[in-house]
Amino acid sequence: MTILVTGATGNIGRKVVDHLLARGAGAVRALTANPAKAALPDGVEVAVGYLRKIETLPAAFDGVEAMYLAPTPDTVEDVLRLARDAGVARVVDLSGEHESWWGGVAKAVEASGLAWTHLSPGDFMENSLSWASQIIATDTVREPYPHGRSTPIAMDDIARVAATVLTTVGHEDRSLPLTGPEVLTRVDLADRIGAARGRPVRFETVSRDEAVAVLEPDMGDTAAWYVDTVLKGAVDWPAQVQPTVERITGAPATTFAQWAQVNAAQFLP
């Protein structure tokens, strides 16, 4: 069985490749527009292509039974049509609720005629890297909503679930909600980063405009949207831990403290 991993140089897709190999998956094919950048392990077949360039995809789908689908809402319908016509039987996609930004991917996958499994993660632990520059400069996080809550999940855990679902049966036509093992406030996240790097991180509550100004150097035009939508929305969000990672993979989900320990150097000068 050949498994195709799209977005194989992406933050999650690259980890999916590693977890498939660790599970002893048969033939693993990685779709990438830049094979040199991918630095893929020996034994992985490289297919040069890009989900937003449909003409590059037909050869990548040849002989594929299952694929991990990275989210590209603008071309997803054409991608799925090519996959179906090539004989791909199953797709595991990164998506979310129909009403969300991810919704176009989820709806297209469900309408494709392929067996499908949605992976629906919440907040990524890696999103806290947007704090790195201000923590390095000031040992402080400046945001307007200290009590905003989330259940952050490590991208590696998402990839671990994807690899498990791709290599086992019984997950077809299901949406799997993915969270980390804890409900954490923004202050909790700052405290855990401080503990991991050995230097406390102070949380300073600031106005909406101040927060946007702090984030703009790293996030550009998306800073205002992030503050107004993601951070503000987390205040009243009914955060709830889901046991999906451990149930599917048999191993506990990564805690934020564990993730922070591994990534502590990124928050230090």
C-alpha positions as CSV (number, residue, x, y, z in Angstrom):
1,M,0.0,0.0,0.0
2,T,1.3,3.4,-0.9
3,I,0.4,6.3,1.4
4,L,0.8,9.9,0.0
5,V,1.6,12.7,2.4
6,T,0.8,16.1,0.9
7,G,2.4,19.2,2.3
8,A,5.3,17.1,3.3
9,T,7.6,20.1,4.0
10,G,4.9,21.6,6.2
11,N,4.9,21.7,10.0
12,I,2.5,18.8,10.3
13,G,3.0,16.9,7.0
14,R,6.8,16.5,7.7
15,K,6.0,14.9,11.0
16,V,3.4,12.6,9.5
17,V,6.1,11.2,7.3
18,D,8.3,10.4,10.3
19,H,5.4,8.8,12.2
20,L,4.5,6.6,9.2
21,L,8.0,5.4,9.0
22,A,8.1,4.7,12.8
23,R,4.9,2.6,12.4
24,G,6.5,0.6,9.6
25,A,4.1,1.8,6.9
26,G,4.8,0.2,3.6
27,A,5.5,2.7,0.8
28,V,5.5,6.3,1.9
29,R,5.4,9.0,-0.9
30,A,5.9,12.6,0.1
31,L,4.5,15.5,-2.1
32,T,6.7,18.5,-2.0
33,A,7.5,21.5,-4.2
34,N,11.0,21.6,-2.8
35,P,12.6,18.2,-2.2
36,A,15.9,19.7,-1.1
37,K,14.2,21.7,1.7
38,A,12.2,18.6,2.8
39,A,15.3,16.7,3.9
40,L,13.2,13.5,3.7
41,P,14.5,10.3,5.2
42,D,15.9,7.5,3.1
43,G,13.2,5.2,1.9
44,V,10.6,7.9,1.3
45,E,9.6,8.3,-2.3
46,V,9.6,12.0,-3.3
47,A,6.9,13.3,-5.6
48,V,7.5,16.9,-6.8
49,G,4.3,18.8,-6.8
50,Y,2.1,21.4,-5.1
51,L,-1.6,21.2,-4.1
52,R,-2.2,24.7,-5.6
53,K,-0.8,23.6,-8.9
54,I,-3.2,20.9,-10.1
55,E,-1.2,20.1,-13.2
56,T,1.7,18.8,-11.0
57,L,-0.4,16.2,-9.2
58,P,-1.5,13.3,-11.4
59,A,1.8,11.3,-11.2
60,A,1.8,11.7,-7.4
61,F,-1.5,9.9,-7.1
62,D,-0.5,6.9,-9.2
63,G,-0.8,3.7,-7.2
64,V,-1.8,5.5,-4.0
65,E,-4.4,3.9,-1.7
66,A,-4.6,6.5,1.1
67,M,-3.4,10.1,1.6
68,Y,-2.9,12.7,4.2
69,L,-4.4,16.0,2.9
70,A,-3.1,19.3,4.0
71,P,-5.7,22.1,3.9
72,T,-5.8,24.1,0.7
73,P,-9.5,25.3,0.5
74,D,-9.0,27.0,-2.9
75,T,-8.0,23.9,-4.8
76,V,-9.4,21.0,-2.6
77,E,-12.2,20.0,-4.9
78,D,-9.9,19.6,-7.9
79,V,-7.3,17.7,-5.8
80,L,-10.0,15.3,-4.6
81,R,-11.3,14.7,-8.1
82,L,-7.9,13.8,-9.3
83,A,-7.3,11.5,-6.3
84,R,-10.6,9.7,-6.8
85,D,-10.0,9.3,-10.6
86,A,-6.6,7.8,-9.8
87,G,-8.0,5.2,-7.5
88,V,-7.2,6.7,-4.1
89,A,-9.6,5.1,-1.6
90,R,-9.1,7.0,1.7
91,V,-8.2,10.5,2.8
92,V,-7.3,11.8,6.2
93,D,-7.6,15.6,6.2
94,L,-6.7,18.4,8.5
95,S,-9.9,20.4,8.7
96,G,-12.6,21.5,11.2
97,E,-16.2,22.5,11.6
98,H,-18.2,23.3,8.5
99,E,-18.7,26.9,9.7
100,S,-14.9,27.5,10.2
101,W,-12.2,28.6,7.8
102,W,-11.5,24.8,7.5
103,G,-15.1,24.1,6.5
104,G,-14.6,24.2,2.8
105,V,-12.1,21.3,3.1
106,A,-14.3,19.2,5.3
107,K,-17.4,19.6,3.1
108,A,-15.4,18.9,-0.1
109,V,-13.9,15.8,1.4
110,E,-17.3,14.5,2.5
111,A,-18.7,15.0,-1.0
112,S,-15.7,13.4,-2.7
113,G,-16.9,9.8,-2.6
114,L,-13.7,8.7,-0.8
115,A,-13.7,7.2,2.7
116,W,-12.6,10.0,5.0
117,T,-11.4,10.9,8.4
118,H,-11.3,14.5,9.6
119,L,-8.6,15.6,12.1
120,S,-10.1,18.7,13.9
121,P,-7.5,20.3,16.2
122,G,-7.9,23.3,18.4
123,D,-5.2,25.7,19.4
124,F,-1.7,24.5,18.3
125,M,1.0,24.7,21.0
126,E,3.3,26.1,18.3
127,N,1.1,29.2,18.2
128,S,2.8,30.4,21.3
129,L,6.0,30.9,19.3
130,S,4.4,34.2,18.2
131,W,5.4,35.4,21.7
132,A,9.0,34.5,21.2
133,S,10.3,37.9,20.2
134,Q,8.6,39.9,23.0
135,I,9.6,37.3,25.6
136,I,13.2,37.4,24.5
137,A,13.2,41.2,24.5
138,T,11.2,41.8,27.7
139,D,10.5,38.6,29.6
140,T,6.9,39.6,29.2
141,V,3.8,38.7,27.2
142,R,1.4,41.5,26.4
143,E,-2.2,40.6,25.6
144,P,-5.7,41.8,26.5
145,Y,-7.4,38.6,27.6
146,P,-5.4,36.8,30.4
147,H,-8.3,34.4,31.1
148,G,-8.7,33.3,27.5
149,R,-8.7,29.5,27.6
150,S,-7.7,26.7,25.2
151,T,-6.7,23.1,25.1
152,P,-3.5,23.4,23.1
153,I,-2.2,20.4,21.2
154,A,1.3,19.7,19.9
155,M,1.6,19.4,16.1
156,D,3.5,16.2,16.6
157,D,0.5,14.7,18.3
158,I,-1.7,15.6,15.3
159,A,0.8,13.9,13.0
160,R,0.9,10.9,15.3
161,V,-2.9,10.5,15.1
162,A,-2.8,11.0,11.3
163,A,-0.2,8.2,10.9
164,T,-2.2,5.9,13.1
165,V,-5.4,6.5,11.2
166,L,-3.7,6.1,7.8
167,T,-2.3,2.7,8.8
168,T,-5.3,1.2,10.7
169,V,-9.0,0.6,10.0
170,G,-12.2,1.6,11.8
171,H,-11.9,5.4,11.6
172,E,-13.8,6.0,8.3
173,D,-16.3,8.7,7.9
174,R,-15.6,10.2,11.4
175,S,-14.4,13.6,12.6
176,L,-11.8,13.3,15.3
177,P,-11.6,16.3,17.7
178,L,-8.0,16.8,18.8
179,T,-6.9,18.6,21.9
180,G,-4.1,18.6,24.4
181,P,-4.5,17.1,27.9
182,E,-5.2,20.4,29.7
183,V,-7.4,23.5,29.7
184,L,-4.9,26.4,30.1
185,T,-5.3,30.1,30.3
186,R,-3.0,32.5,28.6
187,V,-1.3,33.2,31.9
188,D,-0.8,29.4,32.4
189,L,1.0,29.2,29.1
190,A,3.3,32.1,29.9
191,D,4.1,30.5,33.3
192,R,5.0,27.2,31.8
193,I,7.3,28.8,29.2
194,G,9.0,30.7,32.0
195,A,9.5,27.5,34.0
196,A,10.9,25.7,30.9
197,R,13.4,28.4,30.1
198,G,14.5,29.0,33.7
199,R,13.5,32.7,33.6
200,P,9.9,33.8,34.6
201,V,7.6,35.2,32.0
202,R,5.3,37.9,33.2
203,F,1.8,38.4,31.7
204,E,0.9,42.0,31.3
205,T,-2.7,42.8,30.4
206,V,-2.8,45.5,27.8
207,S,-5.4,47.1,25.5
208,R,-6.5,45.6,22.3
209,D,-4.6,48.2,20.2
210,E,-1.4,47.7,22.2
211,A,-1.6,43.9,21.7
212,V,-2.0,44.3,18.0
213,A,1.0,46.7,17.8
214,V,3.1,44.1,19.7
215,L,2.1,41.3,17.4
216,E,2.3,43.2,14.0
217,P,6.1,42.9,13.6
218,D,5.7,39.1,13.5
219,M,2.2,38.6,12.3
220,G,1.7,41.5,9.9
221,D,-1.9,42.2,8.8
222,T,-3.2,39.1,10.6
223,A,-2.4,40.6,14.0
224,A,-5.7,42.5,14.3
225,W,-7.7,39.5,13.2
226,Y,-5.9,37.2,15.7
227,V,-6.5,39.5,18.6
228,D,-10.2,40.2,17.7
229,T,-11.1,36.7,16.8
230,V,-8.8,34.1,18.3
231,L,-7.8,35.7,21.6
232,K,-11.2,37.4,22.3
233,G,-13.1,34.3,21.3
234,A,-11.1,32.2,23.8
235,V,-12.5,34.1,26.8
236,D,-16.0,32.5,26.6
237,W,-15.0,29.4,24.6
238,P,-16.2,26.2,26.5
239,A,-12.8,24.6,26.4
240,Q,-13.0,20.8,27.0
241,V,-10.3,18.2,26.9
242,Q,-10.9,15.3,24.4
243,P,-9.1,12.0,24.9
244,T,-8.8,11.3,21.2
245,V,-5.0,11.3,21.0
246,E,-4.5,8.6,23.6
247,R,-7.5,6.7,22.4
248,I,-6.3,6.5,18.8
249,T,-2.5,6.2,19.4
250,G,-2.4,4.4,22.8
251,A,0.0,7.1,24.2
252,P,-0.8,10.2,26.2
253,A,-1.0,13.6,24.5
254,T,1.9,15.9,25.1
255,T,1.5,18.4,27.9
256,F,2.3,22.1,27.3
257,A,5.1,21.9,29.9
258,Q,6.7,19.0,28.0
259,W,6.4,21.0,24.7
260,A,7.9,24.1,26.3
261,Q,10.9,22.1,27.7
262,V,11.7,20.9,24.2
263,N,11.3,24.4,22.7
264,A,12.7,26.5,25.5
265,A,15.7,27.7,23.5
266,Q,13.3,29.5,21.1
267,F,12.2,31.8,24.0
268,L,15.8,32.7,25.1
269,P,18.3,35.2,23.5
